[in-house]
Amino acid sequence: MLALTLASAVLEQAVQWKYGTAGTVGLLLLTVGIRSGRPVLSSTGAVILALLVTGPAVSS
C-alpha cells in the first residue's frame, strides 16, 4: 500500500511539473471519477489530459 501511495504522489508531481495546474486538475478529475464510478468526471479528466499532451503536436 505504501508503494501505491508513493507512486501516486510521484505521478502527481510529475504531471504538475510538466503540465501545471491544468494537468493536476485533469488528473484529479480522472482519479475521482474512477474511484467514485462517475464516468462524466473520469471522461472530463481524460479529455483535459489528452488535450494537454497532444496540444504541442496539434499546434505545430
N, C-alpha and C positions, 0 to 999 in steps of 0.2 A: 504494500500500500504506500509506503514511503517513496518507493521508486516512481510510482504513478504520479504522486503529488509533485515530486521534484521534476519529472518530465513535463508536466503541465505548466509549472512555473517557468521552466526554461523556454518552452514553446511560446508562452505568452510574452515573455521578454523579447524573444527574437522577432515576433510579429510586431510588437510595439516599436522596436528599434528600426525595423525596415519599413513599416507601413504607417507608423504613427498612431494617432488616436482613432482614426477610422478603422484601421486594422484591428485594434483592440476591441472596438465596438462590434465589428463583424464576427470576431472570434467569440466574444461573449454571447452574442445572439445565437450563433451556431451551437455553442455548448449548452446554453439554457434551453434552446428548442429541442435538442436531442434528449437531454435529461428529463424534461417535462413532457415530452411526447407531443409537442406542438409543432406541426410541420411548417406553419407560417413563419415562426421565429427562426427555425433552422434554415429554411429556404432564403429568408432575407439575409441572414448572416453569410450563407454560402454565396449569394449574389454579390454582396459587398466585397467579400474576399476575392471572388473571381474578377470583379472589376478592378480591384487594386493590383492584382497580379498581372492581368492582361492589359492594363492601361498603357504602359510604355510600348508594348508591341502594337497596339492599335493606333497610337498617335504617331508612329514612325512612318 
